[in-house]
Protein backbone atom coordinates (compact mmCIF):
# COMPACT_ATOMS: atom_id res chain seq x y z
CA UNK A 1 0.00 0.00 0.00
CA UNK A 2 2.68 2.51 1.06
CA UNK A 3 6.27 2.52 -0.15
CA UNK A 4 8.75 2.02 2.70
CA UNK A 5 10.78 5.23 3.11
CA UNK A 6 12.53 4.68 6.46
CA UNK A 7 15.91 2.92 6.86
CA UNK A 8 15.78 -0.27 8.98
CA UNK A 9 18.07 1.21 11.65
CA UNK A 10 15.96 4.37 11.83
CA UNK A 11 12.86 2.19 12.15
CA UNK A 12 14.33 0.48 15.20
CA UNK A 13 15.36 3.77 16.79
CA UNK A 14 11.91 5.25 16.17
CA UNK A 15 10.17 2.21 17.61
CA UNK A 16 12.33 2.05 20.74
CA UNK A 17 12.12 5.80 21.31
CA UNK A 18 8.35 5.74 20.87
CA UNK A 19 8.01 2.77 23.20
CA UNK A 20 10.03 4.63 25.82
CA UNK A 21 7.75 7.65 25.55
CA UNK A 22 4.61 5.51 25.57
CA UNK A 23 5.81 3.65 28.67
CA UNK A 24 5.55 6.91 30.58
CA UNK A 25 1.85 6.06 30.93
CA UNK A 26 2.87 3.42 33.46
CA UNK A 27 5.83 4.94 35.30
CA UNK A 28 6.02 8.64 34.45
CA UNK A 29 3.97 11.70 35.24
CA UNK A 30 0.23 11.35 34.83
CA UNK A 31 -0.42 13.43 31.72
CA UNK A 32 -1.44 12.62 28.14
CA UNK A 33 1.96 13.44 26.60
CA UNK A 34 2.83 9.75 26.53
CA UNK A 35 0.48 9.45 23.54
CA UNK A 36 3.10 11.21 21.40
CA UNK A 37 5.17 8.05 21.70
CA UNK A 38 2.62 6.18 19.62
CA UNK A 39 3.47 8.21 16.50
CA UNK A 40 7.12 7.11 16.20
CA UNK A 41 6.13 3.58 17.26
CA UNK A 42 3.63 3.28 14.40
CA UNK A 43 5.91 4.86 11.78
CA UNK A 44 8.76 2.59 12.92
CA UNK A 45 6.60 -0.51 12.77
CA UNK A 46 5.10 0.31 9.37
CA UNK A 47 8.25 1.78 7.82
CA UNK A 48 6.43 4.69 6.20
CA UNK A 49 6.65 8.30 7.36
CA UNK A 50 3.99 10.71 6.00
CA UNK A 51 6.19 13.85 6.21
CA UNK A 52 8.98 12.02 4.37
CA UNK A 53 6.49 11.03 1.65
CA UNK A 54 5.14 14.58 1.30
CA UNK A 55 8.65 16.01 0.97
CA UNK A 56 9.86 13.24 -1.36
CA UNK A 57 12.50 12.19 1.14
CA UNK A 58 13.67 8.64 1.87
CA UNK A 59 16.38 7.20 4.11
CA UNK A 60 16.14 3.70 2.60
CA UNK A 61 19.22 2.36 0.86
CA UNK A 62 19.04 2.34 -2.93
CA UNK A 63 18.27 -1.04 -4.48
CA UNK A 64 20.82 -2.24 -7.03
JOHUUR-V661934 format. One record per pair of residues at least 4 apart in sequence whose C-alpha atoms are under 6 Angstrom apart, sorted by the first residue. I is the first residue (numbers start at 0). J is the second residue. Records with the same first field share a line. If there is no record, write none. Layout:
I->J ; J
//
This chain:
3->46 ; 47
4->47 ; 57 ; 59
5->46 ; 58 ; 59
6->58 ; 59
9->13
10->43
12->16
13->17 ; 39 ; 43
14->39 ; 40 ; 43
17->36 ; 37 ; 39 ; 40
18->22
20->33 ; 36
21->33 ; 36
23->27 ; 33
24->33
39->43
42->46 ; 47 ; 48
51->55 ; 56
//
